[in-house]
Structures are given as C-alpha cells and as structure tokens.
Amino acid sequence: MPEMTSALKAALTAASSPSSAQRVCAGQALASSADVSEVAEALVGLLLDVEDTAVTRQTAEALTRVGTVAAIRLVALAVAEADDNQADWLQTGVHDALAGTGSVPDVAAACGKLARDPEEAVRRGAADIWAWADGTRS
C-alpha cells in the first residue's frame, strides 16, 4: 500500500475530532480515498455519527459524489447498520449529491455491482441506495 499522505493522516485525525465541523470536513476530504482500509473504517464511523446528523448527511453526499464502487459500498454498509433517523440522513445525503449540479457518477451501476457483494448487509444497503437514486430521476 502506498504511504499515506500527511493530508490523509490529518483528515483521519479530524474524523475523530470532538468538533462536528471538523468531522464534516474529514468526511469530505476522505471520500475520494474510500478504497483505503483505514480510511474506509473512519468513513463508516462518520456515516453513522451519533452526535451530528450533518456529519452523516455530508459524508454520504461526498461519497455519493465520488461514486466509485468502494465509496458506494461504504454508504451501503452504513445504510444496513443505521437506525431510522440515520437512514433518513443518509438518504438525504445521497439525494443531495444526485440532485446537485454537475456530473454525477452512475450510482445505479455501482449498486448493480454491489448487488453481488458477498456481504449480505452491503447487498441490502445497495438495494436501498438504488431505490433512492431511482427516485431522484423520476
């Protein structure tokens, strides 16, 4: 694995900050590195943040904007573990990304790949995200 950059290390540190604003920034900074195992763990923690729904929402939005299978897989994992309130904010974050301006990655394609994931929780979460993404297009 390539050595972690100082920016990535700083964002990982911010992910566990007591400041929700710092955690929001960390989620946004880490989203593009969702395929790095230490980063993935931190991102799932941010998606399931128990203190501030803004952290959940904005991390979900950032990961959806990245749109890679690795990024959407983390959102799917969080959806499967989330309580109803967290799931609502995860859905809002996904919607924010898909409704925003600019190019949006093909989230449905990522969900299609995740439908065959060996982990049942990922398959379940991906099905929810696929339904949410489908709802934004109609």
C-alpha positions, -999 to +999 in steps of 0.1 A: +000+000+000+014+035-008+024+056+021-004+078+035-001+115+027+001+140+055-033+154+043-049+120+045-034+115+080-047+149+091-082+141+077-082+107+096-073+126+128-101+151+122-126+122+117-124+116+154-125+152+164-150+164+190-158+192+166-186+182+142-174+208+117-140+191+116-157+157+112-178+171+083-145+183+066-129+150+073-157+131+056-154+153+025-116+150+024-116+113+029-143+103+005-120+101-025-099+075-006-127+052+002-107+022-011-080+026+016-089+003+046-081+027+074-100+055+056-130+032+049-133+024+086-132+061+095-158+069+068-183+043+081-179+059+115-186+093+101-216+080+082-230+066+114-220+097+135-242+097+166-236+133+176-245+153+145-267+144+115-248+170+094-217+147+096-238+117+083-255+137+056-225+155+042-203+124+043-230+104+024-232+132-001-194+133-006-191+095-010-221+096-035-204+123-055-172+102-057-195+074-069-169+046-070-180+011-060-157+014-029-174+047-020-210+035-025-202+002-007-194+023+025-227+041+022-245+007+017-228-007+048-239+024+068-274+021+055-276-015+066-264-006+101-282+027+105-312+034+127-342+050+111-330+086+118-295+079+105-310+062+074-331+093+067-300+115+068-280+090+047-308+091+021-308+129+022-271+130+016-274+106-014-303+128-028-282+160-023-254+145-044-277+133-071-298+164-073-268+187-073-254+203-104-225+189-123-217+154-134-229+127-111-213+093-112-235+063-122-246+053-087-270+027-102-241+009-119-221+008-086-252-005-068-256-031-096-221-044-088-227-043-051-259-064-056-234-093-060-213-084-030-205-114-007-217-094+023-255-095+028-256-061+046-239-045+016-264-060-008-293-048+013-279-013+017-271-011-021-307-021-029-319+009-007-295+033-024-305+021-058-341+028-050-332+062-037-312+070-068-340+058-090-364+081-071-343+112-079-345+105-116-383+102-119 
